[in-house]
Amino acid sequence: MTKRTSFQSAAALLLFSLITVSCITTDKSLGDNLIPDNYNVNIKIAEVNVPVQMKMSDSLQTIFPGYLLVGAYKDLDLGTTISGAAFQIIPNITDNDFGDNPVPSYIRISMAVTQTLVLNTEEKNVPQNIYLYTLKKDLDSTTAFNNSIKLSDVNPIPINTGGTVFMGGDSIVMNLSLDFAKSLLTATQDERDSSDIFVKRFKGLFMATEPLPGAIKGGRFNIINPSDVYLELMYRHVEAAESIDKDSLLYYYISTTRPYVNSISHSTKSMESVYPSGKIFMEGLAGIKPYIDFAEIKGLFSTWATSQNISLSQVIIAKAELRLPYEFPASYLTMGQFPSQIYLSTREQAATTYKLPLYEPVSDIRVQSTGMNNRSLMYYSLDISGYLQKVFKGTLTGTSLQTWISPIAQETNSYTGDISYYIDNLVYSKATLNGANATRKPQIILTYAVMP
């Protein structure tokens, strides 16, 4: 016999259980009247226009930059930028006595070009005259900045014979004067035994180029790893007493533990302005930068706080975004000239052996997001929450409130994973931002609460 399941009884039981369940109402407003109104914390948003100046990042640290930067660029807006590199050479072999009367056969310097930098791709192979000079100035802690090497510190006559034209390839080879070779062959045994003594007499070399001629714009910067630079000297080695008459070869190299520095000049000094109403330029290397005085910013926010009937000391920042808008250029390729990351930097005395004043990103970059370029919305966005909270509290004073907006680079420790941020003093870049007269002005967007 087939059995059938009856669903009527199950439905009746379910209906009975629903009817008999008791309902409890909850009063969610219970206790509201126990909290004073001025103790309720509300999140609000304020937008404040930011006065942005244009100021040179003078005396940028360029000692031990990692690479030699040699090149020149002529820009329609920013004028001419020139970079040369000063470095010391050290003998590879110290026990060679050079014989009775050494006569040089040839001397040449060879180097690999790690990378070339251009603002426009068609400039990659423009011809450049490369020159090599001897230095008259010691390289040490006093030559730590982009403007430390003066024209008077370099002997005016180049030592590369016949000149050298570089077309943007992967290497540079220069034949040098035999007079320079003869001077190296006069090094004493003490000078060859000690690099410190050697560089006191043979102070080093300076490599440079020149801008493109006339009204021609453009140019190129060449990046050279100092470890890839070698100087080769062939000479006739004669020692009559030992019956030696042969050709000998000497090598010199750049020691990356000894000072080397990039010397960079810009023609944008005349563009400095306290109240730039039009375009604001952000130039790489030691050039013109957006500059914000946060003492002035604190004054603006103090006025704003008064208008809100609050004290600035009561403001707790949830997020502070510095927004730097720009207009999309006519050619999308121009966006390749914009730096990928920027942040606030200050110039303060570093906690190093020499106590030099250095540009460094403000410390909050380690815990805040860096200033990235939002191309779809056409602005740079910098999270400055921690820094601005310190400004409000008054814990920052003096040079800590004077900030340049600079391109930055980062390096990750392969062992610990820690990320270090530093000013990018190697890559030339250019960005055009909106000024005070633009519809979309530089702003700080403040998300905040007010504590009672």
C-alpha positions in Angstrom: 0.0 0.0 0.0 1.3 3.4 -0.9 1.6 5.9 2.0 1.0 9.6 1.3 2.4 12.5 3.4 -0.1 15.0 4.6 1.1 18.7 4.4 -2.0 20.1 6.0 -0.9 19.2 9.6 2.6 20.6 9.1 1.2 23.9 7.9 -1.2 24.1 10.8 1.6 23.6 13.3 3.7 26.3 11.7 0.8 28.8 11.7 0.2 28.0 15.4 3.8 28.7 16.3 3.8 32.1 14.5 0.7 33.2 16.3 1.9 32.2 19.7 5.3 33.9 19.5 5.4 37.0 21.7 6.8 40.2 20.1 9.2 42.5 22.0 9.4 46.2 20.9 12.8 48.0 21.2 13.1 51.7 21.9 16.4 52.6 20.1 16.3 56.2 21.4 16.7 55.0 25.0 19.6 57.0 26.6 19.8 59.7 23.9 19.0 62.4 26.4 21.8 61.4 28.7 24.5 62.6 26.2 24.9 66.4 25.9 24.6 67.8 22.3 28.1 69.1 22.4 29.5 65.6 22.9 28.1 64.2 19.7 30.9 63.8 17.2 29.9 64.5 13.6 32.1 64.0 10.5 32.1 67.0 8.2 33.9 68.1 5.1 35.5 71.5 4.3 37.2 72.7 1.1 39.8 75.4 1.3 41.6 77.0 -1.6 45.4 76.8 -1.2 47.8 79.6 -2.1 50.6 78.0 -4.0 53.8 79.8 -4.8 56.6 78.9 -7.3 60.0 78.6 -5.9 63.4 77.1 -6.9 64.6 74.1 -5.0 68.1 75.6 -4.8 71.0 73.7 -3.4 69.5 70.2 -4.1 71.7 67.4 -2.7 73.3 65.6 -5.7 76.3 64.0 -4.1 76.4 60.2 -4.3 73.4 60.3 -6.6 73.8 56.7 -7.8 74.4 57.7 -11.4 76.2 60.4 -13.4 73.7 62.7 -15.2 75.1 64.4 -18.3 72.9 66.3 -20.7 71.1 69.5 -21.6 67.5 70.4 -22.5 65.9 73.5 -23.9 62.2 73.9 -23.2 59.7 76.5 -24.5 58.3 77.2 -21.1 61.2 76.4 -18.7 64.2 77.5 -20.7 67.6 75.7 -20.5 68.6 73.0 -18.0 72.2 71.7 -18.1 73.7 68.8 -16.1 77.3 67.8 -15.8 79.0 65.2 -13.6 82.2 65.5 -11.4 84.0 62.4 -10.3 87.3 61.1 -9.1 89.4 58.5 -10.9 91.5 55.9 -8.9 94.4 53.8 -10.3 93.6 50.1 -10.5 97.2 49.0 -10.0 99.3 50.7 -7.4 102.7 48.9 -7.6 103.8 49.9 -11.1 106.7 52.3 -11.0 106.3 53.4 -14.7 110.0 52.7 -15.6 112.7 55.2 -16.4 111.0 57.6 -18.8 107.4 56.5 -19.6 106.0 57.7 -22.9 102.2 57.4 -23.3 100.9 55.8 -26.5 97.2 56.6 -25.9 94.7 57.2 -23.2 90.9 56.9 -23.5 87.9 56.7 -21.3 85.0 54.3 -22.0 81.6 54.2 -20.3 78.3 52.4 -20.8 75.2 54.6 -21.0 72.6 53.0 -18.8 69.6 55.0 -19.9 68.7 58.2 -21.8 66.0 60.6 -20.7 64.0 62.8 -23.1 60.7 64.7 -22.8 59.8 63.8 -26.4 60.7 60.5 -28.0 61.9 62.1 -31.3 64.7 63.7 -29.3 66.3 60.4 -28.3 69.0 60.5 -31.0 69.8 64.2 -31.2 73.6 64.9 -31.5 75.4 66.1 -28.4 78.9 67.4 -28.0 80.5 65.7 -25.0 83.4 67.4 -23.2 85.8 66.1 -20.5 87.7 68.6 -18.3 90.0 68.3 -15.3 88.9 69.6 -11.9 90.7 72.2 -9.9 88.5 71.7 -6.8 88.5 68.8 -4.3 85.3 66.7 -4.1 84.2 66.4 -0.5 81.3 67.3 1.7 81.5 70.9 0.6 80.5 69.9 -2.9 77.3 68.1 -2.0 74.8 70.2 -3.9 73.8 70.8 -7.5 75.4 74.3 -7.5 78.6 73.4 -5.6 80.8 73.2 -8.7 81.5 76.6 -10.2 82.9 77.4 -13.6 86.1 78.5 -12.0 86.5 75.0 -10.4 87.0 73.4 -13.9 90.0 73.9 -16.1 88.6 75.5 -19.3 90.3 73.4 -21.9 88.8 70.0 -22.5 91.1 66.9 -22.5 89.2 64.9 -25.1 91.0 65.6 -28.3 88.9 66.5 -31.4 85.7 66.5 -29.4 83.1 63.8 -29.1 79.7 63.7 -30.7 77.2 61.3 -28.9 74.0 60.3 -30.8 72.2 58.6 -27.9 73.7 55.1 -28.2 74.6 52.7 -25.4 78.2 53.8 -24.9 80.6 56.7 -25.0 84.3 56.4 -25.9 86.6 59.5 -25.8 90.3 59.7 -26.8 92.1 62.0 -24.3 95.1 64.2 -24.7 98.6 62.7 -24.2 99.5 65.7 -22.0 96.9 64.4 -19.5 98.4 60.9 -19.8 101.9 62.3 -19.1 100.6 64.0 -15.9 99.1 60.7 -14.7 102.5 59.0 -15.3 104.2 61.4 -12.9 102.2 60.0 -9.9 104.5 59.0 -7.1 104.5 55.7 -5.3 102.8 57.3 -2.3 100.1 58.7 -4.5 99.5 55.4 -6.2 99.4 53.6 -2.8 96.8 55.9 -1.3 93.6 57.1 -3.1 93.3 59.9 -0.6 96.8 61.2 -1.5 96.2 60.5 -5.2 93.1 62.7 -5.4 94.7 65.6 -3.6 96.8 66.1 -6.7 94.6 64.5 -9.4 91.4 66.0 -8.2 89.1 64.4 -10.7 87.2 65.0 -14.0 84.2 66.9 -15.1 82.0 65.7 -17.9 79.6 68.0 -19.6 77.6 68.8 -22.8 76.0 71.9 -24.2 72.4 72.8 -25.3 71.3 72.4 -28.9 72.3 75.4 -31.0 70.3 78.5 -31.8 66.5 78.4 -31.4 66.3 74.5 -31.6 64.4 73.1 -28.6 64.8 69.8 -27.0 67.8 67.8 -25.9 68.6 64.7 -23.9 69.9 63.6 -20.5 72.3 60.6 -20.3 72.4 58.4 -17.2 75.7 56.6 -16.6 76.5 54.2 -13.9 79.9 55.2 -12.4 80.8 51.6 -12.0 80.7 51.3 -15.8 83.4 54.0 -16.4 87.0 53.0 -17.1 90.1 54.9 -18.2 92.8 53.0 -20.1 96.3 54.3 -20.5 98.9 52.6 -22.7 102.6 53.7 -22.3 106.1 52.5 -23.2 107.7 51.0 -20.1 111.5 51.1 -20.2 113.9 50.0 -17.4 117.4 49.8 -18.7 118.8 48.2 -15.6 116.3 45.3 -15.9 116.5 45.1 -19.7 112.8 45.9 -19.9 111.3 47.6 -22.9 107.6 46.9 -23.4 104.2 48.4 -23.7 102.3 48.5 -20.4 98.6 49.1 -19.8 97.1 51.0 -16.8 93.5 51.2 -15.7 91.7 53.8 -13.7 88.1 53.6 -12.4 85.5 55.5 -10.4 85.2 54.4 -6.8 81.5 54.7 -5.7 82.6 55.1 -2.1 84.4 58.3 -3.0 82.5 61.6 -3.7 80.9 62.1 -7.1 78.3 64.8 -7.8 76.0 66.0 -10.5 76.2 69.7 -11.2 72.8 71.1 -12.5 71.8 74.5 -13.6 68.3 75.9 -14.5 67.2 79.1 -16.1 63.8 79.2 -14.3 64.9 81.4 -11.3 63.2 84.4 -12.9 59.8 82.5 -12.8 59.7 82.5 -9.0 56.5 84.1 -7.8 54.6 84.5 -4.5 51.3 84.9 -6.2 51.3 83.0 -9.5 47.8 83.5 -11.0 48.3 81.5 -14.1 50.1 78.2 -14.7 52.1 76.6 -11.9 55.1 74.6 -13.1 56.7 71.6 -11.4 60.2 71.1 -12.8 62.4 68.1 -12.1 65.9 68.1 -10.6 66.7 71.4 -8.9 64.2 73.5 -10.9 61.1 75.5 -10.1 58.6 73.8 -7.9 55.2 74.5 -6.3 55.8 75.9 -2.9 53.4 76.0 0.1 54.0 77.9 3.3 52.0 76.0 5.9 52.3 78.8 8.4 50.0 80.7 5.9 47.8 77.6 5.6 47.4 77.4 9.3 46.3 81.0 9.3 43.7 80.3 6.6 42.3 77.4 8.6 42.3 79.5 11.8 40.1 82.0 10.0 37.9 79.1 8.8 37.6 77.7 12.3 36.6 81.0 13.7 33.8 81.2 11.1 32.6 77.8 12.3 32.7 79.0 16.0 35.3 76.4 16.9 39.0 76.4 17.8 41.5 74.9 15.5 42.8 72.8 18.4 39.5 71.0 18.5 39.7 69.8 14.9 40.5 66.1 14.6 41.5 65.2 11.0 40.1 62.0 9.5 41.7 62.8 6.2 43.3 65.8 4.6 43.8 65.7 0.8 45.9 68.2 -1.0 44.5 68.3 -4.5 46.5 69.9 -7.4 44.5 70.0 -10.6 45.7 70.4 -14.1 44.2 70.6 -17.6 44.8 67.7 -19.9 47.4 68.7 -22.5 46.6 68.9 -26.2 48.8 65.8 -26.8 48.4 62.8 -24.6 52.1 62.1 -25.0 52.8 65.2 -22.9 51.5 63.2 -19.9 54.6 61.2 -20.1 56.5 64.2 -18.9 54.5 64.4 -15.6 56.2 62.7 -12.6 54.4 59.6 -11.4 54.7 60.4 -7.7 55.0 63.7 -5.8 54.9 64.8 -2.2 55.7 67.5 0.3 59.4 68.0 1.0 61.2 70.3 3.4 64.9 71.4 3.5 66.3 70.9 7.0 69.5 69.9 8.6 70.0 66.2 8.2 71.0 63.9 11.0 74.2 62.8 9.2 77.9 63.1 9.9 78.2 66.4 8.0 74.9 67.9 9.2 74.1 69.2 5.7 70.8 70.8 4.9 68.9 68.4 2.6 65.6 68.1 0.9 63.6 65.2 2.2 60.0 64.1 1.9 58.1 64.9 5.2 58.1 61.9 7.5 54.4 61.3 7.1 54.9 59.9 3.7 55.8 56.6 5.4 52.3 56.2 6.7 50.2 58.1 4.2 49.6 57.4 0.5 52.0 59.2 -1.8 50.8 61.8 -4.2 49.7 59.9 -7.3 48.5 61.3 -10.6 44.8 60.7 -11.2 44.7 61.1 -14.9 41.0 60.4 -15.3 40.1 63.2 -12.9 43.1 65.3 -13.9 44.7 66.1 -10.5 47.4 65.0 -8.2 46.1 63.8 -4.8 48.4 64.0 -1.8 47.2 62.5 1.6 48.7 65.0 4.1 46.5 64.0 7.1 49.3 63.4 9.6 51.3 66.4 8.5 48.4 68.9 8.6 47.3 67.6 12.1 50.8 68.5 13.4 50.4 71.9 11.8 47.1 72.4 13.6 48.6 71.3 16.9 51.6 73.7 16.5 54.2 71.0 16.8 55.9 72.1 13.6 57.7 75.4 13.3 60.2 77.2 11.1 61.6 75.3 8.1 59.3 72.4 8.9 56.4 74.5 7.6 58.2 75.5 4.3 57.3 72.8 1.8 58.2 72.2 -1.9 56.1 69.8 -3.9 58.7 67.5 -5.4 58.9 64.4 -7.6 59.9 61.5 -5.3 61.3 58.0 -5.9 61.1 55.0 -3.7 63.4 52.0 -2.9 62.4 48.7 -1.3 64.7 46.8 0.9 64.9 43.3 -0.6 65.5 41.7 2.8 63.1 43.6 5.1 60.5 44.9 2.6 60.9 48.4 4.1 60.2 51.2 1.6 62.4 54.3 1.6 61.3 57.5 0.0 63.7 60.2 -1.3 63.7 63.2 -3.5 64.1 62.2 -7.2 67.3 64.2 -8.1 68.1 62.2 -11.2 65.0 62.3 -13.5 64.1 65.5 -15.4 60.3 66.0 -15.5 57.8 68.7 -16.2 54.2 69.2 -15.2 51.9 72.2 -15.7 49.3 72.7 -12.9 46.4 75.0 -12.4 47.0 78.3 -10.6 44.7 80.6 -8.6 42.8 82.0 -11.6 41.7 78.5 -12.8 38.2 77.2 -12.4 39.7 74.1 -10.6 42.1 75.6 -8.1 44.6 73.9 -5.7 42.6 72.9 -2.6 42.8 71.0 0.7 39.7 68.8 1.2 39.4 68.3 4.9 37.4 65.5 6.4 37.2 66.2 10.1 35.4 66.0 13.4 35.2 68.6 16.2 36.1 67.4 19.7 34.2 69.2 22.6 
